[in-house]
Amino acid sequence: MAIDLTKVRNIGICAHIDAGKTTVTERILFYTGKIHKMGEVHEGTATMDSLEEEQKRGITIQSAATTCPWNYNGVEYKVNLIDTPGHVDFTIEVERSLRVLDGAVAVFDGKEGVEAQSETVWRQADRYGVPRLCLINKMDKMGGDFDYSFNSIKARLGANAIPVQCPVGNGNDFKGVIDLMRMKAMYWVTEEQGNNITEGEIPAEHKDKAEMYRAMMVEKICELDDSLTEKFLTDPNTITVDELKKALRKGTIALKCFPVLCGSALKYVGIQKVLDAAVDYLPCPTERNDVEGVDPKDSKVKMTRPHSDNAPFSALVFKVVSDVAGNLTYLRVYSGKLQKGMRVRNPGNGKKENVSRLYEMHAQNRTALDETGCGQIVAVVGLKDSFTGDTLCDPDNPIILERMTFP
C-alpha cells in the first residue's frame, strides 16, 4: 500500500529532565486514539516507559517509538513518534533518535525555561539539522512564566524563536492558550476526555500582551520572506494567515526559525495544537534533502538516494534491542521498499541479511507488516550481523549512509 509521504511526519520529543516529555507523548497517544486510558509517569503507568526500572523511577531510560494517526482539517496524517530520555547518561538514545528523525518538539519547563540538558539536546539537533518546534509546557505550574521561558530560548540557545501562541494567564491563573495567527483564545474542557476546545474572544486584560506577541510574530515571519517584507513595509494588514503559515513553514524547515507554543500536558491543555503545528511547520520526509552516503568500494565517492519508493532500498539501523524472538532491529527506511522475507545487504561488512519479520512498533507492542515504504520507522527480526549505525541496502545498489557519532 503506497503511502503519500506528504502526509507522514517523523518527530521526536526531546528535552531536559522532568520538562514533561513522556506526559506530552501520553497525551498525544490518547488524542490520536492509540491508547484509551491515559498513563501517568508519576504512577508508573506511562505507555512509553515500559521498562520496570522506568516505571519504578518515573524517568525515561530508553527511547520508545510508536506510530499514530492524526486527523487535521479532515486529512489523515501518519505520525511516527519517538519519546527520548532527558538524563545526560542516556544521551546516546537522543543522539540515535535525532539521526533518523525529520523534526522534533523541544519541550521546556514553563518555570525553568532553558536548562542544561535542553542545551545539549538542542546542539544534537543542530548537528543533524533537525527542524524544531518549541513547547513551553507546565504553564499551570506555580511560578510558570511564558515571557521568561520564551526569552531564555532566545538568549541561551541563540534561537530565532517566533511565538505562534501565548498563554491566557500564568501559573495558577493559567486558563487557556491564545492562537496568535487567528487572534482567538482557546479553552480546554478540564476533564480527561478534554477533546473539546472552545474558542472565544481574547480577554481584555490579555489583549495588549497578545497584540505585542502578534506584532513580534508577524515582523519576524516577514523577515524570512522577501515578498512579505514588501507587504509588511507598505500595508501589513493585507498579509493573510496562509501566507504567514507558508513562510513560517519554509523558515522552520530551513532552520532559520523555531515556532514557539505553550500549554500544560498534565492538565490536557494545548496538546492537539502541538500535533497541528507539527503538520503545519515540520517537514515530511520528501522535504528533507536527499539522504547522502558514500560508495562502499571508495569512500571518496559521494552518493545520494531520493525519498522515493521507486529508488533502490536503503535504510539505517538506529537501535538494536534484545527480544524473546531474537534481536529486534529498529530501522529508518530512507528509500525504496522493504518486504518481509527480503534479502538485503550490509555494505559495511559485506554480509547478506534476511528480514524474516517486519513490525510497526507501539512502545513494546507491535503490529506485523508485510511491507513498508520509504520515510517509515519500523523494526525487523532476523538480522544477525547488523548493529547500530549500520546501513542496509539493495544487494545490487550498495550505499553506506552517514553513521551517528557517539560520545
Buried (B, 14 or more C-beta within 10 A) or exposed (E): EEBEBBBBBBBBBBBBBBBBBBBBBBBBBBBBEBBEEBBEBEEBEBBBBEBEEBBEBBBBBBBBBBBBEBEBEEEEBBBBBBBBBBBBEBBBBBBBBBBBBBBBBBBBBBBBBBBEBBEBBBEBBBEBEBBBBBBBBBBBBEEBBBEBBBBBBBEBBEBBBBBBBBBBBBBEEBBBBBBBBEBBBBBBEEEEEBEEBEEEEBBEEBBEBBEEBBEBBBEBBBBBBEEBBEBBEEEEEEBEEEBBBBBBBBBBBEBBBBBBBBBBBBBBBBBBBBBBBBBBBBBBBBBBEBBEBBBBEEEEEEBEBBBBBEBBBBBBBBBBEEEEEEBBBBBBBBBBBBEBEBEBBBBBEEBEBEBBBBBBBBBEEBEEBEBBBBBBBBBBBBBEEBBBBBBBBBBEBBBBBBBBEEE
